[in-house]
Amino acid sequence: MVMTYLQGMNASEVAAVLGMTSATVRSTVRHSLRRLREILGPDRTMEGQR
């Protein structure tokens, strides 16, 4: 999450640094975002958008 969102790296770049596949990075980011949304609740500024 930090590498992707704060450092602006794409999945391929993160995968190379961490020694995993791009698909694993994308999956991990997707699951992490889902979990953060569960914890923090809906973002009212983006209501009606995905």
Secondary structure, DSSP 8 states (H G I E B T S, - for coil): -IIIIIS---HHHHHHHHTS-HHHHHHHHHHHHHHHHHHH---GGGTT--
